[in-house]
Amino acid sequence: MPGGASPSDWLQRWAHLLPAGASVLDLACGSGRHLRWLAGRGHRVTGVDRDAAALGPLSALAETVVADLEGGPWPLPGRRFDAVLVTNYLWRPLFPALRAALADGGTLICETFAEGQQAFGRPSRSEFLLRPGELLTLAAGLHVLAYEDGLLEGPRRRVQRLVAIAPPAGARSLVGPPA
C-alpha cells in the first residue's frame, strides 16, 4: 500500500461478504488506504472526503467526491451502495444518510474510536468517541453479524467495530411495529 498504510484488519476480515464488483462507499476516506485495497479487488468504490488534495490521486482508481460531511448537505442523495465503509470517523448526524445509502441486503462495516480512547491519544473529545454500545444502537434494524467493543494493539486504541446487513428488498423489519 502507498505510504505503508495497510487496510484495517476489520475490513479485511469481513470483505468476503462483498459480492464481486460491489459498489462501495468509503466515507471520510482520507488518502484512500481502504479505497485502494477495495478497488484492487475489483470493487467499484466511491470515496468521499473534504480534502481535495488527498482525493486527487485516487480519481484514477475510483469515483471521488469532495464534500464537507459535517457542514454541508449529504453529497450523494438517492445513491445506494452494496457496502458502506466508515473507519476512524464519527459524525452522528450522518447515520440516517448512511442507512439510506445502504442497498437492500447491503453490508455496513464500521470501526471507530470509543470512550476510553482519551487514555491513548487522539481523538479525545467526547463528540468524536462512541459511547458504550452506541454503534449497536445506531445499527438498529440491521442484522448485526459482528460487534466488538474493546482495546486494540498496534497502535493501542479503544474502538467499537460492527458489521451489519440491511434487510433484503421486501423483508419485514424485525424491529418496531409491523409495516
N, C-alpha and C positions, 0 to 999 in steps of 0.2 A: 504494500500500500504506500502511496506517496506520503512522505513525511513520517513514515513509520507508524502511523496510527492504524491499528487493526480494528476491524469491526467488533462491536460488542459481542461477548460470548452469549448473551441472552438472545440477540438476533440470530447468531449462528446456530444456536440450539433449536430455534423454532422456525427457521427459514424453510424447512421441509414442508411446512403447511401451505406455502405459497404455490399455486399452480404454475406450470411452465408459462413464461411470458406474462406473468401477473402485472397488473398496473399497481404501482406502489407509490404512496405519498410519503415522502421523508420530510417531516415538519421540523423547521429550525435546523436545517441540515448542515449549516456551517460550511466547512471546507470539503464536506462530502465523503467522509470515510465510509458511511453506510451506502450512500448513493452509488459510489464507485463499485463497491462489493456486489450490490444487487444488480447493477447494470452489467457487470461482468458475468453474471449468471443468467443473463438473458431476460431480465425483467425490464419492463417499461417504467422508468422512475420519473417522478416529478419531485423536484427539490424546491422547497420554499425557505427563504431566509431574508433577513433585512440587509445583509451585507452583499452588495452587488459585486464587489471585488472578489469575494470568496466564491460566488456563483459563476463568475466569468469562465474559469477553466472547465467548469462542469457542463457547460452548454453543449459540448460535443458529445457527451455521454447521455444526457437526459434533458427533459424539459425543465427549465429553471424559471422561477417566479420570484422577483424581488418584491417583498411586501413587509410592511410594519405590522406584525401579527398582534401587537399589543395596543397600537394606536389607530389602526386603520380598519377598514371593513375586511371581512373574510375574502381572501383573494381568489377563491375557486368556487363561487356559488353554483350550485347544481351539479358539480362534478362528484363522481363516486369512484372509489378505488377498491381493488381486490384486497389491498392491505394498507393500513395506516401505521406508520412508524414514528414514535416520539421517544427520543432519548436525551437525557440531561437537559430537559426543558419543561417548564411548568408555567402555564398561564391559564388559570381555571376558567375564565370566560370562554375559552376556545372549545371546551369539551362538547357542547352541543353541536358545534360545527364539525368537529372530528367525527362524532357519531353519525351525523348526516352524510359525511364524506365516505363512510364505510359501506361498500356494496353489500347486498344481501349475501349472506354466507361469508363475508369478508373477515379478514383477520386484523385485530388490533394488537400491536406489540408496543408496550410502553416500558420504559425504565428511566426513573428519575430520582432525584435526591429526596430524602425523607428527614423528618425531625431526628436530631441526633448528629446530623452532618456537621453541625457547628463545631463539634469537638475535633473535626478533621480538616477543616478549611472551608473554602467557598463551594457553593453558596452557603451563607449563614443566616440570611434574613428569612423569617418565617413565611413570608408571602411566596418564597421560592422553594419551600420544603413541604412535602406531603405530610399530613397528619396521620396518626396510626389508622390503618385501614381505609384511608381516603381513596386510594386508587380502586379498591373494590367497590366503593360507593359510586364512584364516577362511571364504573362499568356495569351498573345495574341494568338488567335486561339483556345483557350479552351472556353467552355461555363461556364462563371462565374455565380455561384449561389449566392454567398455572398461575400461581401468585407467590411471590416471595417478598418478605419484609425483613431486611437484616443488614448485616455488615459484610462488605466485600473487601477483599485484599487486592493490592497491586494496581493502582494506589488504593489505600484504605479509604472507604467511603460508605456512607449509610444510604441505602436505597430501598425503594419499592419497585417491583417489576411484575408485569402482568401480561398474559396472552389470553385473548378472548375472541370468540367468534360471534359475528352478528347472526341473528336468525335468518334462515333461508327465506326466499320470497314466499309469501302466503302462510308462513308459520305463525302460530299464535304465540304471543309473548308469554313467558312463564311468570312474569312479574306484573302485578296490577290486575285490575278487573278484566274480564273477558271483553274482547272487542265486539 
